[in-house]
């Protein structure tokens, strides 16, 4: 079958670095049993408290993972773009999901059912290597989010949420100012002001509301300055 004729979910799975090493029967079951879920911008795709069906990837679109405290305070703690997996911690545990997954734009998710996830975990060394690397990256993101939460300077918060910690391998972000504000917990007006500042210093460029990273090293240095240092 020509590559162009293969469906997007199948192309995504076949392109995973652990897929080619799997036995043919397991490859076939993965292609047959994974399924997709679609949602419109603003929709809760996977609600907090729901049972976890499996491990998810964003095929197209953008989602944020958001939690609500007992006092009703809402915190968005991670944005996941197309091509990335999320929710591995929830899949490894048997408890209900602890956060909402909300579409920031029209989105299609791919679900790898829990039973297949557990089979891969038990039988595939390449899959385990991939998962460990992925979990290590999520740990780094969690530490960055904690750091961002302690910062009072909006400039530093925005710089952190533009860093490679969150958008590995992407020099041009298909991310609107509204979406960035939702992730960083800042108003669109504040994000616009900060991005203008970062653009003036040659760290980013703005093209039709999208952000291109020009100097990742300077952006990371800017984000990591002490809180009491003038920015």
Backbone torsions as a table, in degrees:
resi	resn	phi	psi	omega
1	UNK	NA	130.3	178.6
2	UNK	-58.6	145.2	-177.9
3	UNK	-56.7	-37.9	-177.8
4	UNK	-63.8	-25.1	-176.4
5	UNK	-85.7	-10.2	179.2
6	UNK	-75.5	138.0	-178.1
7	UNK	-65.3	157.8	-179.2
8	UNK	-58.5	-45.7	178.1
9	UNK	-58.9	-41.0	-179.9
10	UNK	-69.1	-38.9	176.8
11	UNK	-61.1	-41.3	-179.3
12	UNK	-62.9	-46.8	-179.2
13	UNK	-65.4	-45.6	-179.5
14	UNK	-61.2	-29.6	-179.4
15	UNK	-81.2	-6.3	179.0
16	UNK	-69.6	140.3	-173.6
17	UNK	-65.4	-16.2	-179.1
18	UNK	-97.8	-9.1	-171.4
19	UNK	-68.8	-44.4	-172.8
20	UNK	-63.2	-25.7	-177.3
21	UNK	-82.1	-7.8	-176.1
22	UNK	-77.5	151.6	173.2
23	UNK	-59.8	151.7	-175.4
24	UNK	-58.6	-38.0	-178.3
25	UNK	-68.0	-35.8	178.2
26	UNK	-71.7	-38.3	174.0
27	UNK	-57.4	-45.0	-178.0
28	UNK	-63.8	-41.1	-179.8
29	UNK	-68.1	-35.9	176.2
30	UNK	-62.4	-46.7	-179.4
31	UNK	-65.9	-30.3	-177.0
32	UNK	-82.5	-36.6	-167.4
33	UNK	-103.1	-15.5	172.7
34	UNK	-66.8	152.0	-178.1
35	UNK	-143.0	165.6	-176.5
36	UNK	-114.6	155.5	174.6
37	UNK	-134.9	131.2	-177.3
38	UNK	-107.8	149.3	176.4
39	UNK	-150.5	151.1	178.6
40	UNK	-89.4	162.4	178.8
41	UNK	-53.5	130.5	179.3
42	UNK	89.4	-9.2	-176.9
43	UNK	-81.5	143.2	172.1
44	UNK	-80.6	109.5	-177.1
45	UNK	-79.8	-42.3	179.9
46	UNK	-131.9	109.5	-173.3
47	UNK	-82.7	150.5	172.4
48	UNK	-59.6	138.5	178.8
49	UNK	91.3	-10.2	-179.7
50	UNK	-80.3	155.0	175.3
51	UNK	-67.8	149.6	-175.7
52	UNK	-93.9	117.9	-177.4
53	UNK	-81.0	-28.6	-176.6
54	UNK	171.6	-163.3	-179.8
55	UNK	-94.0	135.4	-172.8
56	UNK	-113.7	149.6	170.9
57	UNK	-131.4	151.9	176.4
58	UNK	-91.2	111.6	177.5
59	UNK	-77.5	-41.7	176.5
60	UNK	-151.8	149.0	179.5
61	UNK	102.9	-153.9	-176.8
62	UNK	-158.6	134.8	177.7
63	UNK	-126.7	158.5	169.5
64	UNK	-120.8	145.3	175.2
65	UNK	-98.8	124.6	-168.8
66	UNK	-134.6	134.7	178.0
67	UNK	-118.2	157.8	178.8
68	UNK	-125.2	125.3	-179.1
69	UNK	-74.0	164.6	176.7
70	UNK	-57.8	-24.8	178.4
71	UNK	-84.5	-1.7	178.6
72	UNK	92.7	6.6	179.6
73	UNK	-78.7	128.3	-177.5
74	UNK	-97.7	132.4	179.1
75	UNK	-132.6	120.4	172.0
76	UNK	-88.4	124.0	-173.5
77	UNK	-117.0	-4.5	178.5
78	UNK	-162.9	138.6	170.5
79	UNK	-108.5	137.5	-178.5
80	UNK	-123.2	116.3	-179.6
81	UNK	-87.9	178.0	178.3
82	UNK	-62.0	143.2	178.8
83	UNK	93.4	-1.5	-176.5
84	UNK	-118.1	147.4	175.2
85	UNK	-88.3	156.0	173.4
86	UNK	-153.6	164.0	175.2
87	UNK	83.5	18.1	-179.8
88	UNK	-64.1	-35.8	177.9
89	UNK	-62.1	-42.6	178.1
90	UNK	-64.9	-35.2	-178.8
91	UNK	-72.2	-32.8	-180.0
92	UNK	-73.5	-21.3	-179.5
93	UNK	-104.1	169.1	-179.0
94	UNK	-107.5	5.4	-179.1
95	UNK	-83.6	164.1	177.2
96	UNK	-63.6	160.6	179.4
97	UNK	-63.1	138.2	-175.2
98	UNK	-97.0	3.3	-176.7
99	UNK	-150.5	159.5	172.8
100	UNK	-85.7	144.7	170.6
101	UNK	-111.9	113.8	-171.0
102	UNK	-116.9	134.4	178.9
103	UNK	-76.2	123.5	174.1
104	UNK	-87.1	-15.0	170.8
105	UNK	-152.0	172.0	178.1
106	UNK	-53.7	129.8	-167.1
107	UNK	-139.0	146.2	170.5
108	UNK	-122.1	125.4	177.3
109	UNK	-103.2	149.6	171.4
110	UNK	-110.1	133.6	178.5
111	UNK	-114.2	123.9	171.6
112	UNK	-95.2	107.8	-173.2
113	UNK	-53.4	147.9	-175.1
114	UNK	-55.2	-41.7	-178.0
115	UNK	-60.6	-40.6	178.1
116	UNK	-71.5	-37.3	175.9
117	UNK	-58.4	-46.7	-179.1
118	UNK	-66.8	-34.3	176.9
119	UNK	-66.3	-42.7	177.0
120	UNK	-63.3	-40.5	-179.8
121	UNK	-62.6	-35.6	-176.5
122	UNK	-84.5	-19.2	-170.1
123	UNK	-124.8	-15.6	-171.8
124	UNK	-116.9	112.1	176.6
125	UNK	-65.8	-44.5	177.0
126	UNK	-58.8	-37.6	177.0
127	UNK	-63.3	-42.8	179.0
128	UNK	-64.6	-39.6	176.7
129	UNK	-60.6	-44.2	179.0
130	UNK	-62.1	-44.5	-176.7
131	UNK	-66.5	-40.4	178.9
132	UNK	-63.1	-44.4	178.1
133	UNK	-62.3	-39.5	179.3
134	UNK	-65.8	-44.0	179.0
135	UNK	-64.6	-36.3	178.0
136	UNK	-63.8	-39.4	177.8
137	UNK	-66.9	-41.3	178.0
138	UNK	-62.7	-36.3	177.1
139	UNK	-62.7	-43.3	177.2
140	UNK	-61.3	-39.0	177.6
141	UNK	-65.9	-39.6	179.4
142	UNK	-62.3	-42.4	178.5
143	UNK	-64.2	-38.0	178.5
144	UNK	-66.4	-39.3	179.0
145	UNK	-63.9	-41.0	176.7
146	UNK	-60.8	-43.8	178.7
147	UNK	-62.4	-43.1	-179.5
148	UNK	-62.9	-36.8	-179.3
149	UNK	-66.0	-22.4	-180.0
150	UNK	-89.5	-8.2	-175.6
151	UNK	-89.9	136.9	178.3
152	UNK	-92.9	-21.2	-174.8
153	UNK	-81.8	118.6	178.3
154	UNK	-58.4	-34.0	-179.5
155	UNK	-58.9	-41.4	-179.5
156	UNK	-70.8	-38.8	178.8
157	UNK	-61.7	-46.1	179.8
158	UNK	-64.6	-43.1	179.5
159	UNK	-59.7	-40.6	178.4
160	UNK	-63.8	-43.1	-177.8
161	UNK	-76.0	-4.6	172.4
162	UNK	-100.6	-4.7	-170.7
163	UNK	-75.7	166.2	-179.7
164	UNK	-66.1	-15.1	175.6
165	UNK	-57.1	-37.4	-178.3
166	UNK	-98.2	-26.4	-172.5
167	UNK	-128.9	59.6	-174.8
168	UNK	-59.4	127.4	175.2
169	UNK	77.5	8.9	-178.9
170	UNK	-115.1	112.5	178.9
171	UNK	-86.0	-30.2	177.2
172	UNK	-116.0	119.7	-177.4
173	UNK	-94.4	124.9	172.9
174	UNK	-84.9	69.9	-171.5
175	UNK	-134.0	124.3	178.9
176	UNK	-82.0	164.1	177.7
177	UNK	-64.2	-35.3	176.9
178	UNK	-62.1	-45.3	-179.7
179	UNK	-64.6	-42.4	178.8
180	UNK	-62.4	-40.0	177.2
181	UNK	-62.8	-40.0	178.7
182	UNK	-64.2	-35.9	-179.8
183	UNK	-75.5	-40.9	-175.9
184	UNK	-86.4	-8.4	-179.4
185	UNK	73.9	35.7	-178.5
186	UNK	-128.9	157.5	178.5
187	UNK	-71.8	158.7	178.2
188	UNK	-61.9	-36.1	179.8
189	UNK	-64.9	-41.4	178.3
190	UNK	-65.6	-43.4	178.6
191	UNK	-60.4	-42.3	179.4
192	UNK	-60.7	-44.5	180.0
193	UNK	-63.1	-43.3	-178.9
194	UNK	-65.5	-42.5	-179.6
195	UNK	-64.3	-35.7	175.9
196	UNK	-62.5	-39.7	177.6
197	UNK	-64.7	-46.0	-179.5
198	UNK	-65.9	-35.7	177.6
199	UNK	-66.9	-39.7	179.3
200	UNK	-63.4	-24.9	178.9
201	UNK	-95.8	7.5	174.2
202	UNK	77.1	16.7	-179.1
203	UNK	-87.4	-33.5	-179.8
204	UNK	-137.7	165.5	168.3
205	UNK	-130.0	150.0	-177.5
206	UNK	-113.2	126.0	-178.8
207	UNK	-130.7	106.3	178.1
208	UNK	53.1	43.9	177.1
209	UNK	82.8	-1.4	178.0
210	UNK	-102.9	160.3	-173.3
211	UNK	-115.9	130.1	173.4
212	UNK	-113.5	133.4	179.9
213	UNK	-86.3	122.7	-177.7
214	UNK	-102.8	-35.6	-176.9
215	UNK	-140.4	88.1	-175.8
216	UNK	-65.3	-36.0	-179.4
217	UNK	-65.2	-44.6	178.8
218	UNK	-65.6	-37.2	179.3
219	UNK	-64.2	-43.5	179.1
220	UNK	-64.7	-40.7	178.7
221	UNK	-64.4	-41.1	179.0
222	UNK	-61.6	-42.6	-176.8
223	UNK	-69.5	-28.3	-172.9
224	UNK	-95.0	4.8	178.0
225	UNK	-61.5	149.8	176.2
226	UNK	-58.8	150.4	-175.9
227	UNK	-58.7	-37.5	-176.2
228	UNK	-86.2	4.3	177.6
229	UNK	-86.7	138.5	-177.7
230	UNK	-64.6	132.3	179.0
231	UNK	-118.6	NA	NA
